[in-house]
Amino acid sequence: MIIQLKEDISDRQKESLIAEVKQIGYKITEVKTQLGDYLVGIGKKDFDIRKIGQKEGIQDIHIVSDEYKLVSKKWKVKPTSIDLGDGVCIKDGDMAIIAGPCSIESEEQIRKVIGHLKENGVRMMRGGVFKPRSSPYAFRGLGLEGLKLWYQLAKEEGIKIVTEVMQVSQIEEMYPYTDIYQVGARNTQNFNLLDELGKVDKAVMIKRGISGTIEELLQSAEYVFSGGNEKLILCERGIRTYERASRNTLDLNAVPILKSKSHLPVIVDPSHGIGIREFVPQMALAGVMAGADGIIYETHEIPEKAYSDGQQTLDFAQSSLLVDWIRKSFALRKSFELL
């Protein structure tokens, strides 16, 4: 169960409440986030929640049968909205667009991508400064200094930054220069990293694991929420299956399922999902129609010269077309929802 506490609950009231719930046979974990205070109760004994709900200091009480409690839609029906400031949000009922290169390569590249995004009204830029690569000899990013440069240029133009954090030691140093921490597919079950991201007041986007299940993705988000951070975004980026015709198998089934199971926003990454440039737009539009709250994809002025993932990256002309198509498809989806 989840017990939402009132802001003005006293220590005495909280202690009395915890003692009574423990007496019923439930293990209690207190979770304090930037948006609220909760008690998460784990147990199986049936009881009348009205008896607990009438106690002083309680805002609401919910029975949640899911293994993941705090990210479940069974207690929070209203979808979570991620406000990045300056009018930039990721939320249900809207269509967020995040675009940029796989890797941040140079000041010139950053300026060109930012210019492209501004021309198309895109306010969020993705890119990697710490790059997890299969080969140790491949380009592995510009590191913290590259992030600082990127942040300075992006901030001047009102662009928000989405970038991958790979290890606990990077969280603090990246904090001043990051708007959304991205947890990549390889780190989705790096529980030490997830625990520490629960302690920061910045949005976290969690990508689905390389062969991860929907439930495992939700449990990863639960780690961050239970650590104190409920500014969370889920990302479907494809999973590894026996199919080799594409980079991954983009599981669009996951979009409506995640939306039905969780109150968190869900975005789709078609670039990693299919890994083939010419098919990225189709899969992006499929993600829109599947009900996603946003699309994140890769773009570069000259994909063939990109330091990484050029085969799945759109050039600027293709990217501009895709932005237009995404917005038109979203408008069409909204019209269907009114029927």
C-alpha positions in Angstrom: 0.0 0.0 0.0 0.9 3.7 -0.3 0.1 6.2 2.3 0.4 9.8 1.2 1.2 12.1 4.2 0.0 15.7 4.7 2.7 18.3 4.6 1.9 19.4 8.2 2.0 15.9 9.7 3.7 16.0 13.1 6.4 13.6 14.2 4.1 12.2 16.8 1.3 11.5 14.2 3.8 9.8 11.9 5.3 7.6 14.6 1.8 6.6 15.7 0.8 5.8 12.1 3.9 3.7 11.4 3.5 1.8 14.6 -0.1 0.9 13.8 0.7 -0.2 10.2 3.6 -2.4 11.5 1.2 -3.9 14.0 -1.0 -5.1 11.1 2.0 -6.9 9.7 3.3 -4.6 7.1 6.9 -3.6 6.6 7.1 0.2 6.2 9.6 2.3 4.1 9.4 6.0 4.3 9.9 7.8 1.0 10.4 11.6 0.9 10.7 13.1 -2.6 10.9 16.7 -3.9 7.1 16.6 -4.4 5.7 14.6 -1.5 6.0 12.3 1.6 4.9 8.7 1.4 4.9 5.5 3.4 5.2 2.4 1.3 3.8 -0.7 3.1 4.8 -4.2 2.0 2.6 -7.1 3.3 -0.2 -9.5 2.4 -2.6 -9.3 5.3 -6.1 -8.0 4.4 -7.4 -5.2 6.5 -9.9 -2.3 6.3 -7.9 0.6 4.9 -10.5 3.0 6.2 -9.3 2.3 9.7 -5.8 3.7 8.7 -7.1 6.3 6.4 -9.0 8.1 9.2 -5.8 8.7 11.2 -4.5 12.2 11.6 -1.9 13.4 9.1 -2.9 11.2 6.2 -3.8 12.8 2.8 -4.8 9.5 1.1 -4.2 5.8 1.2 -4.1 3.3 -1.6 -3.8 -0.5 -2.0 -1.3 -1.3 -4.8 -0.9 -4.9 -5.8 1.9 -4.3 -8.3 5.5 -5.1 -7.3 6.4 -1.6 -8.3 4.3 0.7 -6.1 5.3 4.3 -6.5 5.4 4.3 -10.3 2.1 2.4 -10.5 -1.0 4.0 -12.0 -3.1 2.1 -9.4 -2.5 4.9 -6.9 -1.8 8.0 -9.0 -4.3 8.2 -11.8 -3.3 11.7 -12.9 -0.3 11.4 -15.3 3.0 12.9 -14.1 4.2 16.0 -15.9 8.0 16.8 -16.1 8.5 20.5 -16.1 12.1 21.5 -17.2 11.4 25.2 -16.9 11.2 27.9 -19.6 8.0 26.4 -20.9 9.6 23.1 -21.7 7.6 20.0 -20.5 7.2 16.3 -21.1 3.7 15.3 -20.3 0.6 13.4 -21.2 -1.5 15.1 -23.8 1.5 16.7 -25.5 4.2 15.7 -27.9 7.8 16.3 -26.8 10.5 16.2 -29.4 14.1 15.5 -28.5 16.8 15.4 -31.2 20.5 15.6 -31.6 23.6 13.6 -32.4 24.6 10.3 -30.9 27.9 11.9 -29.7 28.8 15.5 -29.0 31.9 16.0 -31.2 32.9 19.7 -31.4 31.8 23.3 -30.8 31.0 23.7 -34.5 28.8 20.6 -34.5 26.9 21.8 -31.3 26.2 25.2 -32.9 24.9 23.6 -36.1 22.6 21.2 -34.3 21.2 23.9 -32.1 20.6 26.1 -35.1 18.7 23.2 -36.8 16.6 22.6 -33.7 15.7 26.3 -33.3 14.6 26.5 -36.9 12.2 23.7 -36.2 11.0 24.8 -32.8 12.6 21.9 -31.0 13.6 22.8 -27.4 15.4 19.6 -26.2 18.7 18.3 -27.5 20.1 14.8 -26.9 23.8 13.9 -27.2 26.4 11.9 -25.4 29.6 13.2 -23.8 30.3 9.9 -22.0 29.8 7.2 -24.6 29.5 3.5 -23.7 30.9 1.8 -26.8 31.2 -1.9 -27.6 34.8 -1.4 -28.8 37.3 0.3 -26.4 38.9 1.8 -29.5 35.8 3.7 -30.7 35.2 7.4 -29.9 34.0 7.6 -26.3 33.0 11.2 -26.0 34.4 14.7 -25.0 33.7 14.2 -21.3 32.8 16.8 -18.8 34.5 19.7 -20.6 32.4 18.9 -23.7 29.3 18.9 -21.5 30.2 22.3 -20.1 30.7 23.8 -23.6 27.4 22.2 -24.8 25.5 23.5 -21.8 26.8 27.1 -22.3 25.8 27.1 -26.0 22.4 25.4 -25.4 21.5 27.7 -22.5 22.1 30.8 -24.7 19.5 29.5 -27.1 16.9 28.2 -24.6 17.7 24.5 -25.4 17.4 21.8 -22.7 20.0 19.0 -22.5 19.4 15.3 -22.4 22.6 13.3 -21.8 23.7 9.9 -20.5 25.2 9.3 -17.1 27.2 6.1 -16.8 28.4 5.9 -13.2 27.7 7.3 -9.8 30.8 9.5 -9.7 29.5 11.5 -12.7 26.2 12.5 -11.2 27.5 15.4 -9.1 29.9 16.8 -11.7 27.2 16.7 -14.4 24.4 18.2 -12.2 24.9 21.9 -13.1 25.1 21.2 -16.8 22.3 18.7 -17.3 18.5 19.0 -17.6 17.7 15.3 -18.0 20.0 12.5 -16.9 19.7 9.6 -19.3 20.1 6.0 -18.0 21.1 4.0 -21.0 20.1 0.4 -21.8 23.3 -1.0 -20.4 22.7 0.7 -17.0 19.0 0.1 -16.5 19.7 -2.4 -13.8 22.8 -0.6 -12.4 21.0 -0.3 -9.0 23.8 1.7 -7.4 23.4 4.3 -10.1 19.6 4.3 -9.8 19.8 4.7 -6.0 22.0 7.8 -6.4 19.8 9.3 -9.1 17.0 9.1 -6.5 18.9 11.7 -4.5 19.0 14.4 -7.1 16.4 17.0 -8.1 16.7 16.6 -11.8 14.6 14.6 -14.3 15.8 11.1 -15.1 15.0 9.3 -18.4 15.3 5.5 -18.1 15.8 3.5 -21.3 14.5 -0.1 -21.4 17.3 -2.7 -20.9 18.8 -4.4 -23.9 16.7 -7.5 -23.3 14.6 -6.0 -20.5 11.0 -6.7 -19.8 8.4 -4.0 -19.2 8.2 -4.9 -15.6 12.0 -4.6 -15.2 11.8 -1.1 -16.7 9.1 -0.2 -14.2 11.1 -1.7 -11.3 14.2 0.4 -12.4 12.0 3.5 -12.2 10.8 2.4 -8.8 14.4 2.4 -7.5 14.8 6.1 -8.5 11.4 7.1 -7.1 11.9 5.3 -3.8 15.2 7.1 -3.5 13.4 10.4 -3.5 13.2 11.5 -7.1 9.8 11.3 -8.9 10.8 13.3 -12.0 10.9 10.2 -14.2 10.5 9.4 -17.8 10.3 5.9 -19.4 11.9 5.3 -22.8 11.1 2.4 -25.2 14.2 2.0 -27.3 13.8 -1.5 -28.6 15.0 -4.9 -27.2 17.4 -7.5 -28.4 15.6 -10.5 -29.9 16.7 -13.3 -32.3 15.9 -11.0 -35.3 19.0 -9.6 -37.0 17.4 -7.6 -39.8 17.3 -4.5 -37.6 19.5 -3.2 -34.8 16.8 -4.0 -32.2 13.1 -4.9 -32.2 11.2 -1.7 -31.3 8.4 -2.9 -29.0 5.6 -0.5 -29.7 3.3 -2.8 -27.7 5.2 -1.4 -24.7 3.9 2.1 -25.2 0.1 1.6 -24.4 1.0 -1.1 -21.8 3.4 1.3 -19.9 0.8 4.0 -20.2 -1.8 1.7 -18.7 0.5 0.5 -15.9 2.3 3.7 -14.9 1.6 7.4 -14.4 5.0 8.3 -15.8 5.5 9.8 -19.3 6.6 7.4 -22.1 8.8 8.4 -25.0 10.0 6.3 -28.0 13.5 6.1 -29.5 13.1 4.9 -33.1 16.8 5.5 -33.9 18.0 2.8 -31.6 14.8 0.9 -32.0 15.4 0.0 -35.7 18.9 1.3 -36.3 18.3 1.9 -40.0 18.1 5.6 -41.1 15.6 5.2 -43.9 13.1 3.5 -41.5 13.5 5.8 -38.5 10.7 8.2 -39.6 8.2 5.4 -40.0 8.9 4.0 -36.6 8.8 7.5 -35.0 5.3 8.1 -36.5 4.3 4.6 -35.3 5.4 5.6 -31.8 3.3 8.7 -32.0 0.2 6.8 -33.0 0.9 4.1 -30.3 0.4 6.8 -27.7 3.9 8.0 -26.8 4.3 11.4 -25.0 7.4 12.1 -27.0 10.0 11.0 -29.6 13.8 11.1 -29.2 15.9 10.5 -32.3 19.3 11.2 -33.7 20.3 13.9 -36.2 23.6 15.2 -37.6 24.4 17.6 -40.4 26.3 14.8 -42.3 25.5 11.4 -40.8 28.1 9.7 -42.8 30.7 11.7 -40.9 29.2 11.2 -37.5 31.6 9.8 -34.9 29.0 7.1 -33.9 25.7 5.6 -35.0 25.7 7.4 -38.4 23.8 4.5 -40.0 20.7 5.4 -37.9 21.0 9.2 -37.9 18.9 11.6 -39.9 20.4 14.5 -41.8 19.0 18.0 -41.1 16.6 17.9 -44.1 15.2 14.5 -43.1 15.0 15.7 -39.5 13.0 18.8 -40.4 10.5 16.6 -42.4 10.2 14.3 -39.4 9.4 17.1 -37.0 6.6 18.3 -39.2 5.3 14.7 -39.6 5.4 14.1 -35.9 3.4 17.2 -35.2 0.8 16.3 -37.9 0.6 12.7 -36.7 0.1 13.9 -33.1 -2.7 16.2 -34.2 -4.3 13.3 -36.1 -4.0 11.1 -33.0 -5.7 13.8 -30.9 -8.6 13.9 -33.3 -9.1 10.2 -33.0 -9.1 10.5 -29.2 -12.1 12.8 -29.5 -14.2 10.3 -31.4 
